[in-house]
Amino acid sequence: MSTTQPIRNTEKLKLFKEYYKCTKPNIRNYTLIIIGLNSALRISDILPLTYGDIYDFENKEWKTHIVLKEQKTGKSNRIYINEEIRKVLEAQNCFFKNAKDWIFYSRMHKEQHLSRYQAFRLIKEAAAYAGLDANISCHSLRKTFGYHAWKQGTPPALLMNIYNHSSYQITRRYLGIDQNDKDEVFEKIRL
């Protein structure tokens, strides 16, 4: 059994993101990918999000954070809504009417959010288009966030906190550090 991997290659990541934006336009699916890549949330915490989680209907403004209790751990989490997430949400502004509307609604059952299986299928379709290998899944979005944050200099201890991991070993495994990453360190070092 192979382990889910982050999307390391930035060109393939760009193709992956653009699949539901340009090639096969679908705002819901594109939003799923953008929120998954930029929030570090598990798919089980993304799918049940409602517009009330991201938009303050009383004050008619976007919230600055997604605040939730993680399904898997039961821990509270507060995720900043960055510019990438905000842009994709603003593009959906005309699609929602009230706080209880699902962001990731099911086309078959409007009263339900998108299923994990459907989310997996959508991610796999975009991954195939981008030429990514078979080890890409919904969890790859979460891992991709950590991998690229780490490559941009975010300390692993901070990523451990963002992920709400109980140990550094789990975070280290999430980062998907491979031989090329190790080689890059030796290549750049000049003592």
C-alpha positions as CSV (number, residue, x, y, z in Angstrom):
1,M,0.0,0.0,0.0
2,S,1.4,3.4,-1.0
3,T,1.3,6.5,1.0
4,T,-0.5,9.7,-0.1
5,Q,2.0,12.2,-1.3
6,P,2.0,16.0,-1.4
7,I,2.2,17.7,-4.8
8,R,5.8,18.8,-4.9
9,N,6.3,19.9,-8.5
10,T,5.0,23.6,-8.8
11,E,4.3,23.3,-12.5
12,K,2.1,20.2,-12.0
13,L,0.5,21.9,-9.0
14,K,-0.4,24.9,-11.2
15,L,-2.0,22.5,-13.8
16,F,-3.8,20.7,-11.0
17,K,-5.3,24.0,-9.7
18,E,-6.3,25.2,-13.1
19,Y,-8.1,22.1,-14.1
20,Y,-11.5,23.2,-12.6
21,K,-10.8,26.9,-13.3
22,C,-9.9,26.8,-17.0
23,T,-10.0,23.3,-18.6
24,K,-13.2,22.0,-17.1
25,P,-14.7,25.1,-15.4
26,N,-16.5,24.3,-12.1
27,I,-16.5,26.9,-9.3
28,R,-17.4,24.4,-6.6
29,N,-14.7,21.9,-7.5
30,Y,-12.1,24.7,-8.0
31,T,-13.1,26.1,-4.6
32,L,-12.6,22.7,-3.0
33,I,-9.0,22.5,-4.3
34,I,-8.1,26.1,-3.4
35,I,-9.5,25.8,0.2
36,G,-7.8,22.3,0.6
37,L,-4.4,23.6,-0.5
38,N,-4.6,26.8,1.5
39,S,-6.2,25.8,4.8
40,A,-4.3,22.6,5.8
41,L,-7.7,21.2,6.9
42,R,-8.7,17.6,6.5
43,I,-11.3,16.9,3.8
44,S,-13.7,15.8,6.6
45,D,-13.5,19.3,8.0
46,I,-13.7,21.1,4.6
47,L,-16.8,19.3,3.1
48,P,-19.3,20.3,5.8
49,L,-18.3,24.0,5.6
50,T,-21.3,26.4,5.1
51,Y,-21.3,30.0,4.0
52,G,-22.0,31.0,7.6
53,D,-18.6,29.6,8.4
54,I,-16.9,32.1,6.1
55,Y,-19.3,35.0,5.7
56,D,-20.9,37.2,8.4
57,F,-24.4,37.7,7.1
58,E,-25.3,40.2,9.8
59,N,-22.5,42.6,9.0
60,K,-22.4,41.6,5.3
61,E,-18.6,40.9,5.2
62,W,-16.2,38.0,4.9
63,K,-14.9,36.5,8.0
64,T,-11.1,36.6,8.6
65,H,-11.0,33.0,10.0
66,I,-12.6,29.7,9.7
67,V,-13.3,28.5,13.2
68,L,-14.2,24.8,13.8
69,K,-13.8,21.8,15.9
70,E,-11.9,19.1,14.0
71,Q,-13.9,16.0,13.4
72,K,-11.0,13.6,13.8
73,T,-9.3,15.1,16.8
74,G,-12.1,17.1,18.5
75,K,-9.6,19.9,18.9
76,S,-10.5,23.5,18.1
77,N,-8.9,25.1,15.1
78,R,-8.8,28.7,13.7
79,I,-7.7,29.0,10.1
80,Y,-6.9,32.3,8.5
81,I,-8.7,32.9,5.3
82,N,-5.9,34.0,3.0
83,E,-6.1,35.9,-0.2
84,E,-6.3,32.8,-2.4
85,I,-9.3,31.5,-0.4
86,R,-10.9,34.9,-0.3
87,K,-10.7,35.4,-4.1
88,V,-12.3,32.0,-4.9
89,L,-15.0,32.7,-2.3
90,E,-15.8,36.1,-3.7
91,A,-16.3,34.5,-7.1
92,Q,-19.1,32.5,-5.5
93,N,-20.8,35.5,-3.9
94,C,-23.9,35.2,-6.1
95,F,-24.4,31.5,-5.4
96,F,-25.3,31.6,-1.7
97,K,-28.4,33.1,0.0
98,N,-28.1,32.1,3.7
99,A,-25.6,30.9,6.3
100,K,-26.7,27.2,6.2
101,D,-26.0,26.7,2.5
102,W,-23.2,24.2,1.9
103,I,-20.1,25.6,0.1
104,F,-19.6,22.1,-1.3
105,Y,-23.2,21.1,-2.0
106,S,-24.1,17.7,-3.6
107,R,-25.6,18.1,-7.0
108,M,-27.7,15.0,-6.4
109,H,-28.9,15.8,-2.9
110,K,-29.0,19.6,-2.3
111,E,-29.7,19.1,1.4
112,Q,-26.3,17.3,1.7
113,H,-22.8,18.3,1.2
114,L,-20.4,16.6,-1.3
115,S,-19.4,13.1,-0.2
116,R,-15.8,12.1,0.6
117,Y,-16.0,9.7,-2.4
118,Q,-17.0,12.5,-4.8
119,A,-14.3,14.8,-3.4
120,F,-11.8,12.0,-4.0
121,R,-13.0,11.4,-7.5
122,L,-12.7,15.2,-8.3
123,I,-9.2,15.4,-6.9
124,K,-8.1,12.3,-8.9
125,E,-9.5,13.7,-12.1
126,A,-7.6,17.0,-11.7
127,A,-4.5,15.0,-10.7
128,A,-4.7,12.8,-13.8
129,Y,-5.0,16.0,-15.9
130,A,-1.8,17.4,-14.3
131,G,0.1,14.2,-14.8
132,L,0.4,13.4,-11.2
133,D,1.0,9.8,-10.0
134,A,-1.5,7.5,-8.4
135,N,-0.6,8.5,-4.8
136,I,-2.6,11.7,-4.9
137,S,-5.8,11.9,-2.8
138,C,-7.8,14.4,-0.9
139,H,-5.2,14.2,1.9
140,S,-2.6,15.4,-0.6
141,L,-4.1,18.8,-0.4
142,R,-3.3,19.0,3.3
143,K,0.1,17.5,2.8
144,T,0.9,19.9,-0.1
145,F,0.2,22.9,2.1
146,G,2.8,21.7,4.6
147,Y,5.3,20.7,2.1
148,H,5.3,24.1,0.3
149,A,5.1,26.0,3.6
150,W,8.2,24.0,4.8
151,K,10.0,24.7,1.5
152,Q,9.3,28.4,2.0
153,G,10.9,28.4,5.4
154,T,8.1,27.7,7.8
155,P,9.5,26.0,10.9
156,P,8.3,22.4,11.3
157,A,7.3,23.1,14.9
158,L,4.8,25.8,13.6
159,L,3.5,23.3,11.0
160,M,3.0,20.8,13.8
161,N,0.8,23.4,15.6
162,I,-1.1,24.3,12.4
163,Y,-1.8,20.6,11.8
164,N,-2.8,20.0,15.4
165,H,-0.4,17.0,15.4
166,S,0.5,15.4,18.7
167,S,4.1,14.6,17.7
168,Y,6.8,16.0,15.5
169,Q,7.2,12.5,13.9
170,I,3.7,12.8,12.4
171,T,4.5,16.2,11.0
172,R,7.8,15.1,9.5
173,R,6.0,12.3,7.7
174,Y,3.4,14.7,6.4
175,L,6.1,16.9,4.8
176,G,7.0,14.0,2.5
177,I,10.7,14.8,2.6
178,D,12.4,12.7,0.0
179,Q,15.9,12.1,-1.3
180,N,15.7,15.1,-3.6
181,D,15.0,17.4,-0.7
182,K,17.9,16.0,1.2
183,D,20.2,16.4,-1.8
184,E,19.1,20.0,-2.2
185,V,20.4,20.8,1.3
186,F,23.8,19.3,0.5
187,E,23.9,21.0,-2.8
188,K,23.2,24.5,-1.3
189,I,25.5,24.2,1.7
190,R,28.7,26.1,1.4
191,L,30.7,26.0,4.7
